[in-house]
């Protein structure tokens, strides 16, 4: 389902979990790094990644593109 600008509690939980896991995996602990990670995750989410698996796939694609 496309992002409407309004997130339900379960969507917010998933996005929060994604930020936590992404930061843990990448060793990100500073506020700016966490904000950047959240921006990447929200970007993937607003572009149609609606599950953790889809978010991880979108983030991996972005990391490969930037490499």
C-alpha positions as CSV (number, residue, x, y, z in Angstrom):
1,X,0.0,0.0,0.0
2,X,1.4,3.5,-0.8
3,X,2.4,5.8,2.0
4,X,-0.4,8.3,2.6
5,X,1.6,10.5,5.0
6,X,-0.1,9.0,8.0
7,X,1.5,6.0,9.7
8,X,-0.5,3.5,11.9
9,X,1.0,2.3,15.2
10,X,2.2,-1.0,13.7
11,X,3.9,0.9,10.8
12,X,5.7,3.2,13.3
13,X,6.8,0.1,15.2
14,X,8.2,-1.5,12.1
15,X,10.0,1.7,11.1
16,X,11.4,2.2,14.6
17,X,12.6,-1.4,14.6
18,X,14.2,-0.9,11.2
19,X,16.1,2.2,12.4
20,X,17.3,0.3,15.5
21,X,18.5,-2.7,13.6
22,X,20.1,-0.7,10.8
23,X,22.0,1.4,13.3
24,X,23.1,-1.7,15.3
25,X,24.3,-3.5,12.2
26,X,26.2,-0.5,10.9
27,X,27.6,0.6,14.3
28,X,25.7,4.0,14.3
29,X,25.2,5.6,17.6
30,X,25.4,9.4,17.1
31,X,22.3,11.4,16.6
32,X,23.2,12.6,13.1
33,X,23.9,9.1,12.0
34,X,20.7,7.9,13.4
35,X,18.8,10.7,11.7
36,X,20.5,9.8,8.4
37,X,19.5,6.2,8.8
38,X,15.9,7.2,9.6
39,X,15.8,9.3,6.5
40,X,17.1,6.4,4.3
41,X,14.5,4.1,5.8
42,X,11.6,6.6,5.4
43,X,12.7,7.2,1.8
44,X,12.5,3.5,1.1
45,X,9.2,3.3,2.9
46,X,7.6,6.2,1.0
47,X,8.8,4.5,-2.2
48,X,6.9,1.4,-1.5
49,X,8.9,-0.8,0.9
50,X,6.2,-1.9,3.3
51,X,7.8,-4.7,5.3
52,X,11.1,-5.2,7.0
53,X,12.2,-7.5,4.2
54,X,11.3,-5.0,1.6
55,X,13.1,-2.2,3.6
56,X,16.3,-4.3,3.9
57,X,16.2,-5.1,0.1
58,X,15.8,-1.4,-0.7
59,X,18.6,-0.4,1.7
60,X,20.9,-3.1,0.2
61,X,20.2,-1.8,-3.3
62,X,20.9,1.8,-2.2
63,X,24.2,0.7,-0.6
64,X,25.3,-1.1,-3.7
65,X,24.4,1.9,-5.8
66,X,26.5,4.2,-3.7
67,X,29.5,1.8,-3.7
